[in-house]
Amino acid sequence: MRILVIEDDKELLYAVETILKVEGYKVDTALSVHSAKSMLTENKYDLVITDIMLPYFGGFDLVDEAKKNGDKVPVIVITGMDEEILSNTITFAEKCITKPFGKQELLDAVNSLLNK
């Protein structure tokens, strides 16, 4: 299973990447929406995990890109936004995880969407 993770916080990106790789997932990472968009056009992913509050272009644009090619790739949003705001604005993601989150919360969300 191949996962794309987009997060502008390098430490969090590395932590998520490490957790997923230890579990046996193939993981590509991007620090920006610009990088992630090109990766989405060049590769097929089983799951996209993205922050919403990203510099220059928001994660909303990225999710549109992930969904528009018809692959119906599931999306997990990781964000520091308030949960009430999330429930009203993020209807396009299959799962939402609020920061800070733990290893098990991340793995539960990933595994549920990848049927592991």
DRENDO-1510 file (C-alpha; in Angstrom, 1 decimal, always signed):
<recs>
REC; n; res; u; v; w
REC; 1; MET; +0.0; +0.0; +0.0 .
REC; 2; ARG; +1.3; +3.4; -1.0 .
REC; 3; ILE; +0.6; +6.5; +1.0 .
REC; 4; LEU; +1.3; +10.2; +0.3 .
REC; 5; VAL; +1.8; +12.4; +3.4 .
REC; 6; ILE; +1.7; +16.2; +3.0 .
REC; 7; GLU; +2.7; +18.3; +6.0 .
REC; 8; ASP; +4.7; +21.5; +6.3 .
REC; 9; ASP; +6.0; +20.8; +9.8 .
REC; 10; LYS; +9.1; +18.7; +9.1 .
REC; 11; GLU; +9.2; +17.0; +12.5 .
REC; 12; LEU; +5.6; +15.9; +12.3 .
REC; 13; LEU; +6.1; +14.8; +8.7 .
REC; 14; TYR; +9.1; +12.7; +9.7 .
REC; 15; ALA; +7.1; +11.2; +12.7 .
REC; 16; VAL; +4.1; +10.2; +10.5 .
REC; 17; GLU; +6.4; +8.8; +7.8 .
REC; 18; THR; +8.4; +6.7; +10.4 .
REC; 19; ILE; +5.2; +5.4; +12.0 .
REC; 20; LEU; +3.8; +4.3; +8.7 .
REC; 21; LYS; +7.0; +2.8; +7.4 .
REC; 22; VAL; +7.4; +0.7; +10.6 .
REC; 23; GLU; +4.0; -0.7; +9.8 .
REC; 24; GLY; +5.1; -1.7; +6.4 .
REC; 25; TYR; +3.5; +1.0; +4.2 .
REC; 26; LYS; +5.4; +2.6; +1.3 .
REC; 27; VAL; +5.4; +6.3; +2.1 .
REC; 28; ASP; +6.1; +9.4; -0.1 .
REC; 29; THR; +6.2; +12.8; +1.6 .
REC; 30; ALA; +5.9; +16.4; +0.5 .
REC; 31; LEU; +6.3; +19.6; +2.4 .
REC; 32; SER; +4.1; +21.6; +0.0 .
REC; 33; VAL; +1.0; +21.4; -2.1 .
REC; 34; HIS; +3.0; +22.2; -5.2 .
REC; 35; SER; +5.3; +19.1; -4.7 .
REC; 36; ALA; +2.3; +16.9; -3.7 .
REC; 37; LYS; +0.3; +17.8; -6.8 .
REC; 38; SER; +3.1; +16.7; -9.1 .
REC; 39; MET; +3.4; +13.5; -7.1 .
REC; 40; LEU; -0.3; +12.8; -7.4 .
REC; 41; THR; -0.2; +13.1; -11.2 .
REC; 42; GLU; +2.9; +10.8; -11.5 .
REC; 43; ASN; +1.9; +8.1; -9.0 .
REC; 44; LYS; -1.1; +6.1; -7.8 .
REC; 45; TYR; -1.8; +6.3; -4.1 .
REC; 46; ASP; -4.0; +4.1; -1.9 .
REC; 47; LEU; -4.3; +6.9; +0.7 .
REC; 48; VAL; -3.5; +10.6; +1.1 .
REC; 49; ILE; -2.8; +12.2; +4.5 .
REC; 50; THR; -2.7; +15.9; +4.4 .
REC; 51; ASP; -2.6; +19.0; +6.6 .
REC; 52; ILE; -5.2; +21.6; +5.6 .
REC; 53; MET; -3.3; +24.7; +6.7 .
REC; 54; LEU; -0.4; +24.6; +4.2 .
REC; 55; PRO; +1.6; +27.6; +2.9 .
REC; 56; TYR; +0.8; +29.1; -0.5 .
REC; 57; PHE; -2.0; +26.6; -1.4 .
REC; 58; GLY; -4.2; +25.0; +1.2 .
REC; 59; GLY; -4.8; +21.4; +1.7 .
REC; 60; PHE; -8.3; +21.9; +0.3 .
REC; 61; ASP; -6.8; +22.4; -3.2 .
REC; 62; LEU; -4.7; +19.3; -2.7 .
REC; 63; VAL; -7.7; +17.1; -1.8 .
REC; 64; ASP; -9.5; +18.4; -4.9 .
REC; 65; GLU; -6.5; +17.3; -7.0 .
REC; 66; ALA; -6.5; +13.9; -5.3 .
REC; 67; LYS; -10.2; +13.3; -6.0 .
REC; 68; LYS; -10.5; +14.8; -9.5 .
REC; 69; ASN; -8.8; +12.1; -11.4 .
REC; 70; GLY; -11.6; +9.7; -10.5 .
REC; 71; ASP; -9.4; +7.3; -8.4 .
REC; 72; LYS; -11.5; +8.0; -5.3 .
REC; 73; VAL; -8.4; +7.9; -3.2 .
REC; 74; PRO; -9.3; +8.2; +0.5 .
REC; 75; VAL; -8.1; +11.2; +2.4 .
REC; 76; ILE; -7.2; +11.7; +6.0 .
REC; 77; VAL; -7.0; +15.3; +7.1 .
REC; 78; ILE; -4.6; +16.2; +10.0 .
REC; 79; THR; -5.1; +19.7; +11.4 .
REC; 80; GLY; -5.0; +21.9; +14.4 .
REC; 81; MET; -8.4; +23.4; +13.6 .
REC; 82; ASP; -11.2; +23.2; +16.1 .
REC; 83; GLU; -13.4; +20.0; +15.7 .
REC; 84; GLU; -16.6; +22.0; +15.4 .
REC; 85; ILE; -15.2; +23.9; +12.5 .
REC; 86; LEU; -14.0; +20.7; +11.0 .
REC; 87; SER; -17.3; +19.0; +11.0 .
REC; 88; ASN; -18.9; +22.0; +9.2 .
REC; 89; THR; -16.1; +22.5; +6.5 .
REC; 90; ILE; -14.3; +19.2; +5.8 .
REC; 91; THR; -16.9; +16.9; +4.3 .
REC; 92; PHE; -14.7; +15.7; +1.5 .
REC; 93; ALA; -12.3; +13.7; +3.8 .
REC; 94; GLU; -13.0; +10.2; +4.9 .
REC; 95; LYS; -11.3; +10.9; +8.3 .
REC; 96; CYS; -10.1; +13.9; +10.3 .
REC; 97; ILE; -7.5; +13.8; +13.0 .
REC; 98; THR; -6.9; +16.8; +15.2 .
REC; 99; LYS; -3.4; +17.8; +16.3 .
REC; 100; PRO; -1.9; +16.7; +18.6 .
REC; 101; PHE; -2.6; +13.0; +17.9 .
REC; 102; GLY; -1.0; +9.8; +19.0 .
REC; 103; LYS; +0.5; +6.9; +17.0 .
REC; 104; GLN; -2.5; +4.6; +17.6 .
REC; 105; GLU; -5.0; +7.2; +16.5 .
REC; 106; LEU; -3.1; +7.7; +13.3 .
REC; 107; LEU; -2.8; +3.9; +12.7 .
REC; 108; ASP; -6.4; +3.3; +13.5 .
REC; 109; ALA; -7.5; +5.9; +10.9 .
REC; 110; VAL; -5.1; +4.5; +8.2 .
REC; 111; ASN; -5.9; +0.9; +8.8 .
REC; 112; SER; -9.7; +1.5; +8.8 .
REC; 113; LEU; -9.5; +3.1; +5.4 .
REC; 114; LEU; -7.1; +0.5; +4.0 .
REC; 115; ASN; -9.1; -2.4; +5.5 .
REC; 116; LYS; -6.2; -3.7; +7.5 .
</recs>
